[in-house]
Amino acid sequence: MAALVGEQVVLVHANETSSCAITETGGIYTWGGLNCHGHLGRGGIEEEQAVPRRVERLSGVRVTAVALGFAHMLMADEDGGTWACGRRAGLGFYSMDTWQLDPVYEPTLIPTLRVRVRELPLE
């Protein structure tokens, strides 16, 4: 795991297909397979990724909590922002007029969900 060499990992979360790690500085790294909805937050659909890679979209954002679903990932930052990527149906990026199932390939701030999250519930 060369990408994490020199990093102090403070939290790891995994589900059946994917994994992520948060570092002491708030960086987030993802890896795993079945990224068909972009939930690894790397900017597109990829084949299985066995090697952790930093989620570049969140460079400069200090991530404090993360939760992985089957087709999405939620992240909380130290300023109270909630970020999401993956399948839109479960992410709050819709209204009754703009319902879409298009994936969100990079973490996107959910503007209507600004709370101080200390911990996201894990399944």
WOKA-V670659 format. One record per pair of residues at least 6 apart in sequence whose C-alpha atoms are under 6 Angstrom apart, sorted by sequence separation. I is the first residue (numbers start at 0). J is the second residue. D is the distance in Angstrom with one decimal. If there is no record, write none. Layout:
i/j/d
I/J/D
I/J/D
This chain:
i/j/d
12/18/5.7
21/27/4.6
37/43/5.5
66/72/5.8
75/81/4.6
12/19/5.4
20/27/5.7
37/44/5.3
66/73/5.3
74/81/5.7
11/19/5.7
20/28/5.2
65/73/5.6
74/82/5.0
11/20/4.4
19/28/5.4
35/44/5.5
65/74/4.4
73/82/5.7
10/20/5.6
19/29/4.3
29/39/5.8
34/44/5.8
64/74/5.7
73/83/4.5
10/21/5.2
18/29/5.7
34/45/5.9
64/75/5.1
72/83/5.6
9/21/5.9
18/30/5.4
63/75/5.7
72/84/5.5
88/100/5.6
8/21/5.8
9/22/5.4
17/30/5.9
18/31/5.9
41/54/5.8
62/75/5.7
63/76/5.3
71/84/5.6
87/100/5.2
8/22/4.2
9/23/5.7
17/31/4.1
62/76/4.3
63/77/6.0
71/85/4.1
7/22/5.4
8/23/5.9
16/31/5.8
17/32/6.0
32/47/3.9
61/76/5.5
70/85/5.6
71/86/5.6
87/102/5.5
7/23/5.4
16/32/5.5
31/47/5.7
32/48/5.8
61/77/5.9
70/86/5.7
86/102/4.4
31/48/5.0
85/102/5.1
30/48/5.3
31/49/5.6
85/103/5.0
30/49/5.8
84/103/5.0
30/50/5.8
84/104/5.9
30/51/4.7
84/105/5.6
29/51/5.2
84/106/4.7
28/51/5.6
29/52/5.6
83/106/5.0
28/52/5.1
82/106/5.6
83/107/5.4
28/53/4.2
82/107/5.2
27/53/5.8
28/54/5.7
82/108/4.3
27/54/5.9
81/108/5.8
82/109/5.8
81/109/5.8
38/70/5.8
38/71/4.6
80/113/5.0
36/70/5.9
38/72/5.6
79/113/5.4
79/114/4.7
25/61/4.1
79/115/4.3
25/62/4.5
40/84/5.8
38/84/5.2
38/85/3.8
37/85/4.8
36/85/4.9
36/86/5.4
64/118/5.6
43/104/5.1
42/104/4.6
42/105/4.9
40/104/5.6
41/105/5.9
40/105/4.4
36/102/5.3
40/106/5.6
37/104/4.5
